């Protein structure tokens, strides 16, 4: 309730001298603190469609079940409620399981985006292809290799095997319809053996509150609290391990610079596969300090612990 009161106060007195006084006298820190409370987020996400994850921006969802040989397209309405738009029959890799190495004939399991739409492809792949982001950040830190995982069509003439070398293949007319329906650069692809059931809403409120607690420690130079959000096995996108990362961050925090950090447009998806309680998180971040400025997309893979804390495993 305190956060709601603060928010109402700010909006009712927008641009007034009272707002500036409140902000300068510690109001910003109070708001930052309130955003780290699970009770705020539990109320905020109430009635959200969380079947596939938590989304703050409109995206199309493609969910591939390798076991069922199906690719399902879900699109959101204005209230971010997802509905099944189309179910396509799909071929996937010849061999079962998650992809590990080039040439293993497996379709990867994970969360991916599309990086390119190829309009001119070999006729074997049908009229076009969507290039996925495999290997993603989590794939790379686990040492997976290979590339060229596409969603594509089938040969227009002749027949083909009922499997692929690792891609997802659907009927050519379906591929054309899919192309007319989605913006590939605003689409998330979830690939799993079978699509899992949704998780408890409390998981998302715990993650969101923990992310804002992490942001609070970051903003107000609490290095010990900040580092407590990282798993000892942490490995950054560039291979930096936790000990090197700790030294690097201590050097930055020791500058004791004033920071302004904002997070927005969250996407949080339970990570496919056999390991439980892993989540892929993406958001827009703006970071400014006296010596550095960054604005762009940030990706994190984290584990939600039984005590509702988080452990960041990798970030980019």
C-alpha positions in Angstrom: 0.0 0.0 0.0 2.9 2.4 0.7 4.1 2.0 -2.8 0.6 2.7 -4.2 0.4 5.9 -2.0 3.8 7.0 -3.2 2.9 6.4 -6.9 -0.4 8.3 -6.5 1.4 11.2 -4.8 3.9 11.4 -7.7 1.3 11.3 -10.4 -1.0 13.8 -8.7 1.7 16.3 -8.3 3.7 15.7 -11.5 6.4 18.3 -12.1 5.5 20.2 -8.9 8.0 21.5 -6.4 6.7 18.9 -3.9 7.7 16.1 -6.3 11.2 17.4 -6.7 11.5 17.8 -2.9 10.2 14.3 -2.3 12.5 12.8 -4.9 15.6 14.7 -3.6 14.9 13.8 0.0 14.9 10.1 -0.5 11.7 9.4 -2.4 13.6 7.7 -5.2 15.3 5.3 -2.8 11.9 4.5 -1.1 10.4 3.7 -4.5 13.4 1.5 -5.4 13.0 -0.3 -2.1 9.3 -0.9 -2.6 9.9 -2.4 -6.0 11.9 -5.2 -4.3 8.9 -6.5 -2.3 7.2 -9.7 -3.5 3.8 -8.4 -2.2 3.9 -5.6 -4.8 4.6 -7.9 -7.7 2.1 -10.5 -6.5 -0.6 -7.9 -6.8 0.8 -6.6 -10.1 0.8 -9.9 -11.9 -2.6 -10.9 -10.7 -4.8 -12.0 -13.7 -1.8 -12.0 -16.0 -1.6 -14.8 -18.6 1.4 -16.8 -17.2 1.0 -20.0 -19.1 4.2 -19.5 -21.1 5.9 -16.9 -18.9 5.7 -13.3 -17.9 5.6 -10.7 -20.8 5.6 -6.9 -20.6 5.7 -6.4 -24.3 3.6 -8.0 -27.1 5.3 -10.9 -28.7 4.2 -13.8 -30.8 5.0 -17.2 -29.3 6.0 -20.3 -31.2 6.0 -23.5 -29.0 7.6 -26.6 -30.6 6.9 -30.0 -29.0 9.4 -32.4 -30.5 7.6 -35.4 -28.9 4.3 -34.4 -30.6 5.9 -33.2 -33.8 4.0 -29.9 -33.5 4.7 -26.2 -33.8 2.0 -24.0 -32.2 1.6 -20.3 -32.8 0.1 -18.2 -30.0 -0.6 -14.5 -30.4 -1.6 -11.9 -27.7 -4.6 -9.6 -27.5 -4.5 -6.1 -26.1 -4.6 -7.5 -22.6 -1.6 -9.8 -23.2 -3.8 -12.9 -23.1 -2.5 -15.6 -25.5 -4.6 -17.6 -27.8 -3.7 -20.5 -30.1 -3.7 -19.2 -33.6 -2.5 -22.2 -35.5 -1.0 -25.7 -34.9 1.4 -26.9 -37.6 2.7 -30.4 -38.1 6.5 -30.3 -37.8 9.6 -32.4 -38.5 12.4 -32.1 -36.1 15.9 -33.7 -35.7 16.4 -37.4 -36.4 17.9 -38.1 -32.9 16.1 -37.4 -29.6 17.4 -35.2 -26.8 19.0 -31.8 -26.7 21.5 -30.6 -29.3 25.2 -30.6 -28.1 27.5 -30.7 -31.1 27.5 -30.0 -34.8 26.1 -32.9 -36.8 24.5 -34.7 -33.9 21.1 -34.6 -35.8 19.3 -33.1 -32.7 17.0 -30.1 -32.5 18.0 -27.9 -29.6 15.9 -27.4 -26.4 15.7 -23.9 -25.2 14.4 -20.3 -25.7 15.3 -18.6 -29.0 14.6 -15.6 -31.1 14.8 -15.2 -34.9 17.9 -13.3 -36.1 17.2 -13.4 -39.9 14.6 -14.2 -42.5 16.2 -15.9 -45.5 14.2 -15.3 -48.7 16.5 -17.1 -51.1 17.3 -20.6 -49.9 18.0 -23.9 -51.6 14.7 -25.4 -52.9 15.2 -28.3 -50.4 14.3 -25.9 -47.6 11.1 -24.6 -49.3 10.3 -21.0 -50.1 12.1 -19.3 -47.1 13.6 -19.9 -43.7 13.8 -18.2 -40.3 17.2 -18.4 -38.7 17.1 -19.0 -34.9 19.5 -17.6 -32.3 21.0 -21.1 -31.6 23.5 -21.3 -29.9 22.0 -18.8 -27.4 23.9 -17.5 -24.3 23.1 -20.6 -22.2 24.1 -22.9 -25.0 27.4 -21.1 -25.4 28.5 -21.2 -21.8 27.8 -24.9 -21.7 30.1 -25.4 -24.7 27.5 -26.3 -27.3 28.5 -25.8 -30.9 26.9 -25.9 -34.3 24.7 -23.3 -35.9 22.2 -23.0 -38.8 19.1 -24.1 -36.9 16.2 -22.8 -38.9 12.5 -23.0 -39.2 12.0 -23.8 -42.9 9.8 -25.5 -45.4 10.0 -28.8 -47.4 11.1 -29.5 -51.0 8.4 -28.4 -53.4 9.1 -31.4 -55.6 9.7 -35.0 -54.4 9.6 -36.4 -50.9 11.9 -36.1 -47.9 12.7 -38.0 -44.8 10.3 -37.5 -41.8 13.0 -35.8 -39.8 15.7 -33.1 -40.2 19.3 -32.6 -39.3 18.2 -30.4 -36.4 16.0 -27.8 -37.9 12.2 -27.5 -37.6 10.4 -28.0 -40.9 6.8 -27.4 -41.7 4.6 -27.5 -44.8 5.4 -24.8 -47.3 1.8 -23.3 -47.3 2.0 -23.2 -43.5 5.4 -21.5 -43.6 4.0 -18.8 -46.0 1.0 -18.3 -43.7 3.3 -18.1 -40.7 5.4 -15.5 -42.5 2.3 -13.4 -43.1 1.2 -13.7 -39.5 4.3 -12.9 -37.4 7.0 -10.3 -37.2 10.0 -12.7 -36.9 12.0 -10.1 -34.9 9.3 -9.9 -32.3 8.7 -13.6 -31.9 10.0 -16.0 -29.2 10.5 -19.7 -30.1 10.3 -22.2 -27.2 11.5 -25.7 -28.1 11.1 -28.6 -25.7 10.6 -32.4 -25.8 7.0 -31.7 -24.7 5.6 -28.3 -23.7 5.5 -28.0 -19.9 2.7 -26.9 -17.7 2.7 -23.3 -16.4 4.4 -22.6 -13.1 3.0 -20.9 -10.0 2.5 -17.1 -10.2 4.5 -16.8 -7.0 7.6 -17.8 -9.0 7.3 -14.7 -11.1 6.6 -12.4 -8.2 9.7 -13.8 -6.4 11.9 -13.4 -9.5 10.7 -9.8 -10.2 11.1 -8.7 -6.6 14.6 -10.3 -6.5 15.6 -8.6 -9.7 14.7 -5.2 -8.2 16.5 -6.1 -5.0 19.6 -6.8 -7.1 19.0 -3.5 -8.9 18.7 -1.7 -5.5 22.1 -3.2 -4.3 23.6 -2.2 -7.7 22.3 1.3 -7.6 23.3 2.1 -4.0 26.7 0.5 -4.2 26.2 -2.5 -1.8 28.8 -4.8 -3.3 28.2 -7.7 -0.9 24.5 -7.7 -1.4 24.9 -7.3 -5.2 27.3 -10.3 -5.5 25.0 -12.4 -3.3 22.6 -12.6 -6.3 25.2 -14.5 -8.4 25.8 -18.3 -8.3 29.4 -19.4 -7.5 29.4 -21.2 -10.9 28.5 -17.9 -12.7 30.0 -17.5 -16.1 29.5 -14.3 -18.1 28.9 -14.2 -21.9 32.6 -13.6 -22.5 33.7 -16.5 -20.3 34.5 -14.4 -17.2 34.0 -16.6 -14.1 32.6 -15.5 -10.8 36.0 -14.7 -9.1 37.1 -12.5 -12.0 33.7 -10.9 -12.2 33.8 -10.2 -8.5 37.2 -8.4 -8.8 36.0 -6.5 -11.8 32.8 -5.3 -10.0 34.6 -4.4 -6.8 36.8 -2.1 -8.8 33.8 -0.4 -10.2 31.9 -0.2 -6.9 34.9 1.3 -5.2 34.6 4.4 -7.4 31.4 5.1 -5.3 29.8 6.8 -8.2 26.1 7.8 -8.2 24.2 5.5 -10.6 20.8 5.6 -12.2 19.5 2.2 -13.5 16.2 1.5 -15.0 14.7 -1.9 -16.1 11.7 -2.2 -18.4 10.0 -4.6 -20.9 10.6 -7.8 -19.0 10.2 -11.3 -20.5 10.6 -14.2 -18.1 10.2 -17.7 -19.4 10.7 -21.0 -17.6 13.7 -22.6 -19.4 12.8 -25.8 -21.3 14.6 -29.1 -20.5 14.9 -31.5 -17.6 16.5 -29.0 -15.1 13.8 -27.4 -13.0 13.5 -23.8 -11.7 15.7 -22.3 -14.4 14.4 -19.1 -16.1 15.4 -17.0 -19.1 15.0 -13.3 -18.4 15.3 -10.5 -20.9 14.7 -6.8 -20.4 15.7 -3.3 -21.5 18.3 -1.6 -19.3 19.5 1.9 -19.0 22.6 2.5 -16.9 24.2 5.8 -16.3 27.0 6.9 -14.0 29.7 9.5 -14.0 32.0 7.3 -16.1 29.8 5.0 -18.1 26.4 4.9 -20.0 24.7 1.8 -21.4 21.3 1.4 -23.0 20.2 -1.9 -24.6 18.8 -5.4 -24.1 20.1 -7.6 -21.3 19.7 -11.4 -21.0 20.0 -13.4 -17.9 19.7 -17.1 -17.0 18.8 -17.6 -13.3 17.8 -20.3 -10.9 14.9 -19.8 -8.5 15.9 -21.3 -5.2 13.5 -23.0 -2.7 13.7 -20.0 -0.4 12.5 -17.7 -3.3 15.9 -16.1 -3.8 17.6 -16.1 -7.2 21.0 -17.2 -8.4 22.3 -15.6 -11.6 24.1 -18.3 -13.7 25.0 -16.2 -16.7 24.3 -12.8 -18.2 24.8 -10.8 -21.4 
